[in-house]
Each structure stands twice: as C-alpha cells, then as structure tokens.
Amino acid sequence: MESLDDVFSLFSTERRRYALYYLQSVDGPISIDELAEHIYAWETENEDGTIPDDELQHVILSLEHTHLPKIEDATHVEYDRTNDQVRISGLSMEANVVLSVSEAIEQPSETNDFVVSRLG
C-alpha cells in the first residue's frame, strides 16, 4: 500500500494526471510523441489538430525530464529511453481509485477527441 502522500504527490500535476489517463486508456507501449500530442490537446483544448513544433517539444521535454521519471519512480510506468516508448505497468489500488475519480472530474478525453482520430 502506498502512503496517501505518495498518491497525492503523483497526481498533484495536471500534466502527470493527463499522462496517466492516456497511458491507462491504451494497450501496450506508445511513443513519447503520441503521449505529448494527446496531453497538448487536452491542456490547450486545441480542436483543429495543429500543434506547433516548439510547443510539442516543450511538452516532450517536460515529460522526459520531470513527469515520466516521477511516475516511473512510483513504479507505475515503464519508460524505455532507448526507443522513446512508454507504457503503464499497473497502478496500486489506491492510485487507481484516485486516477478514476480525477479523470471523471476533469474529463480530458471529452474535451478533445480530434487527436485520437488524427493519430489512430
């Protein structure tokens, strides 16, 4: 069992929550680029599908240097730096409950579904 402080620390940043929402919704590993595109769309409520390269790069860098290491340290995500692939490896029961509740409140996937059709 994780401490409540650890669970809340993991979910304390919107970008980290968005990464977990998306990783939980896909099967298998995905690229950092794909993850960053979805997060950017949810954060900006961008509906036209265009993402400036510099903005996407900013999201990628923050994921690589801040958010994915924090999630990985909490042993919830496997991040293959060699292939720039990331996948969720499972959440504790406590983290899964908090993730479900926070996703129901924020509902980022309902904000922008264009990215899914654009990528998939």
Residue, then its C-alpha position, 0 to 999 in steps of 0.5 A: m500500500e502506498s502512503l496517501d502522500d505518495v498518491f497525492s504527490l503523483f497526481s498533484t500535476e495536471r500534466r502527470r494526471y493527463a499522462l496517466y489517463y492516456l497511458q491507462s486508456v491504451d494497450g501496450p507501449i506508445s511513443i513519447d510523441e503520441l503521449a505529448e500530442h494527446i496531453y497538448a490537446w487536452e491542456t490547450e483544448n486545441e480542436d483543429g489538430t495543429i500543434p506547433d513544433d516548439e510547443l510539442q517539444h516543450v511538452i516532450l521535454s517536460l515529460e522526459h525530464t520531470h513527469l515520466p521519471k516521477i511516475e516511473d519512480a512510483t513504479h507505475v510506468e515503464y519508460d524505455r529511453t532507448n526507443d522513446q516508448v512508454r507504457i503503464s505497468g499497473l497502478s496500486m489500488e489506491a492510485n487507481v481509485v484516485l486516477s478514476v475519480s480525477e479523470a471523471i472530474e476533469q474529463p480530458s478525453e471529452t474535451n478533445d477527441f480530434v487527436v485520437s482520430r488524427l493519430g489512430 
